[in-house]
Amino acid sequence: MTADDVLIVGGGVIGLSLAYELARKMASPAAGVRVLDQSLPGRESSWAGAGILPAAVLRSGDHPYLQLAGLSHALHPVWSARLREETGCDNGYRRTGGLHLARTGDDVRILRQAAGEWRASGIDVRDVPCDGLAALEPALDAPAVLAAVHVPDEGQLRNPWHVRALLAACARRGVVVESGVRVEGFQIEKGRVKAVVTSDGTRSAGRVCVSSGAWTRALLAKIGLSVAIKPIRGQIVLLNTAVPPAVPPRHILNEGSRYLVPRTDGRVLVGSTEEDAGFDTQTTPEGVTGLMQLAITLCPSLRAAPVEAAWAGLRPGSADGLPYLGPVPGVENCFVAAGHFRSGLHLSTGTAVVMSQLILGLSPEVDLAPFALDRH
Ligand SMILES: Cc1cc2nc3c(=O)[nH]c(=O)nc-3n(C[C@H](O)[C@H](O)[C@H](O)COP(=O)(O)OP(=O)(O)OC[C@H]3O[C@@H](n4cnc5c(N)ncnc54)[C@H](O)[C@@H]3O)c2cc1C
């Protein structure tokens, strides 16, 4: 049995970012940080996502969720540069800018309201006159668009690259990451986790953090804690615009909750569906066809772009859209960071900072009360 300073259950972007931040902060750890993953770390939702980083501004008076988003957003360029410096890996961080589009009267109303809220939270949001749209975004079927706003501070990460950089940075700082080790329960003694029971024996640690994404509900039920987290499937289609006449968009194109994300190598990610399908990660003909329709009607030349791949991932959806971040009530040395739904990539940096502060006995710089585990 090993004894670590901190043991993290789940090696998605949340668990790996937290492990990295803890290892950075614990300059001379007594024993270290360990991450256990039941399959391959970083291969679930964190691999499958689109990596969009929506614009956000950190302001002290705002709701803690906006503060977490603002903190995370400010940290992404810093983390990207640091990860590259420490590991040589480019995580694909780019400040691509986003266009938000409406092609129906109802969507125009919804877009105007959303744009008003973004402006009120300090985000730079620019109205795009319809006659200026084609010049700003030549790939777009501009005449079909009734309203558009430009958000220059919207960015992206390339998920597999980011996970690879995090894994390399963790390894460099001595974090032990174990693949294929499933956590099956907890031995609790005198209000503390004494050991974690796994498919490969037990592991003990001073503190434990559960970051097991869409699988968190069943795991926490083993210590009598009920959290409203369930898997919400999202499908993605990857197009390759390397061959003309397909023209990739220059910006991230958003229409409602669906989007096109251009990568630097000419690939375009088209996402995503939102489905309550349990733990099924199959794509469906309807899902893929719907996304192709979106791509072709927004950017007609994408009709010529071959589909390179399609996949689905499981977002850790929470009932109120907020993640669970905080201590497990009644279990002194156990914490949870899970349930980030559609925003886990974006919120991962800020989550790592505030959860590492909490776990190390410091005061988190964002008020975690709205994210409490017993809020329901
Ligand atoms: C299609 C799609 C598009 C998305 N787009 C975006 C986006 O543009 N921007 C954004 O910010 N977010 C996006 N997301 C959401 C984002 O991907 C997730 O919120 C984020 O990846 C959640 O990270 P996680 O570490 O909590 O979960 P995961 O990445 O799922 O990691 C959880 C890990 O825990 C492990 N695990 C589970 N149970 C156990 C156990 N009992 N023992 C050991 N290990 C266990 C799993 O194997 C897994 O590796 C998208 C998601 C999807 C599916």
PDBQT file of the ligand as one rigid body, heavy atoms in Angstrom, charges set to zero:
ROOT
HETATM    1  C1  LIG A 401     -18.466  16.848 -27.509  1.00  0.00    +0.000 C 
HETATM    2  C2  LIG A 401     -17.961  17.670 -26.373  1.00  0.00    +0.000 A 
HETATM    3  C3  LIG A 401     -17.598  18.987 -26.595  1.00  0.00    +0.000 A 
HETATM    4  C4  LIG A 401     -17.098  19.771 -25.546  1.00  0.00    +0.000 A 
HETATM    5  N1  LIG A 401     -16.653  21.030 -25.812  1.00  0.00    +0.000 NA
HETATM    6  C5  LIG A 401     -16.124  21.769 -24.819  1.00  0.00    +0.000 A 
HETATM    7  C6  LIG A 401     -15.584  23.051 -25.093  1.00  0.00    +0.000 A 
HETATM    8  O1  LIG A 401     -15.579  23.500 -26.244  1.00  0.00    +0.000 OA
HETATM    9  N2  LIG A 401     -15.051  23.783 -24.064  1.00  0.00    +0.000 N 
HETATM   10  C7  LIG A 401     -15.023  23.296 -22.783  1.00  0.00    +0.000 A 
HETATM   11  O2  LIG A 401     -14.544  23.990 -21.900  1.00  0.00    +0.000 OA
HETATM   12  N3  LIG A 401     -15.527  22.063 -22.501  1.00  0.00    +0.000 NA
HETATM   13  C8  LIG A 401     -16.071  21.303 -23.474  1.00  0.00    +0.000 A 
HETATM   14  N4  LIG A 401     -16.585  20.073 -23.216  1.00  0.00    +0.000 N 
HETATM   15  C9  LIG A 401     -16.698  19.645 -21.818  1.00  0.00    +0.000 C 
HETATM   16  C10 LIG A 401     -15.384  19.148 -21.274  1.00  0.00    +0.000 C 
HETATM   17  O3  LIG A 401     -14.807  18.255 -22.188  1.00  0.00    +0.000 OA
HETATM   18  C11 LIG A 401     -15.645  18.464 -19.921  1.00  0.00    +0.000 C 
HETATM   19  O4  LIG A 401     -16.357  19.333 -19.051  1.00  0.00    +0.000 OA
HETATM   20  C12 LIG A 401     -14.322  18.087 -19.266  1.00  0.00    +0.000 C 
HETATM   21  O5  LIG A 401     -13.530  17.316 -20.127  1.00  0.00    +0.000 OA
HETATM   22  C13 LIG A 401     -14.565  17.318 -17.982  1.00  0.00    +0.000 C 
HETATM   23  O6  LIG A 401     -13.317  16.895 -17.500  1.00  0.00    +0.000 OA
HETATM   24  P1  LIG A 401     -13.235  15.807 -16.369  1.00  0.00    +0.000 P 
HETATM   25  O7  LIG A 401     -11.802  15.639 -16.047  1.00  0.00    +0.000 OA
HETATM   26  O8  LIG A 401     -14.172  16.165 -15.254  1.00  0.00    +0.000 OA
HETATM   27  O9  LIG A 401     -13.880  14.500 -17.023  1.00  0.00    +0.000 OA
HETATM   28  P2  LIG A 401     -13.243  13.370 -17.983  1.00  0.00    +0.000 P 
HETATM   29  O10 LIG A 401     -12.370  13.936 -19.014  1.00  0.00    +0.000 OA
HETATM   30  O11 LIG A 401     -14.370  12.518 -18.448  1.00  0.00    +0.000 OA
HETATM   31  O12 LIG A 401     -12.311  12.585 -17.000  1.00  0.00    +0.000 OA
HETATM   32  C14 LIG A 401     -12.813  11.780 -15.945  1.00  0.00    +0.000 C 
HETATM   33  C15 LIG A 401     -11.822  10.637 -15.784  1.00  0.00    +0.000 C 
HETATM   34  O13 LIG A 401     -12.174   9.900 -14.626  1.00  0.00    +0.000 OA
HETATM   35  C16 LIG A 401     -11.911   8.536 -14.894  1.00  0.00    +0.000 C 
HETATM   36  N5  LIG A 401     -12.697   7.751 -13.948  1.00  0.00    +0.000 N 
HETATM   37  C17 LIG A 401     -14.052   7.715 -13.859  1.00  0.00    +0.000 A 
HETATM   38  N6  LIG A 401     -14.426   6.898 -12.850  1.00  0.00    +0.000 NA
HETATM   39  C18 LIG A 401     -13.285   6.413 -12.291  1.00  0.00    +0.000 A 
HETATM   40  C19 LIG A 401     -13.019   5.524 -11.222  1.00  0.00    +0.000 A 
HETATM   41  N7  LIG A 401     -14.007   4.964 -10.509  1.00  0.00    +0.000 N 
HETATM   42  N8  LIG A 401     -11.736   5.233 -10.927  1.00  0.00    +0.000 NA
HETATM   43  C20 LIG A 401     -10.715   5.805 -11.635  1.00  0.00    +0.000 A 
HETATM   44  N9  LIG A 401     -10.922   6.647 -12.679  1.00  0.00    +0.000 NA
HETATM   45  C21 LIG A 401     -12.188   6.962 -12.989  1.00  0.00    +0.000 A 
HETATM   46  C22 LIG A 401     -12.300   8.352 -16.357  1.00  0.00    +0.000 C 
HETATM   47  O14 LIG A 401     -11.646   7.231 -16.928  1.00  0.00    +0.000 OA
HETATM   48  C23 LIG A 401     -11.857   9.662 -16.964  1.00  0.00    +0.000 C 
HETATM   49  O15 LIG A 401     -10.562   9.594 -17.549  1.00  0.00    +0.000 OA
HETATM   50  C24 LIG A 401     -17.037  19.233 -24.239  1.00  0.00    +0.000 A 
HETATM   51  C25 LIG A 401     -17.381  17.907 -24.021  1.00  0.00    +0.000 A 
HETATM   52  C26 LIG A 401     -17.829  17.116 -25.074  1.00  0.00    +0.000 A 
HETATM   53  C27 LIG A 401     -18.166  15.671 -24.825  1.00  0.00    +0.000 C 
ENDROOT
TORSDOF 0
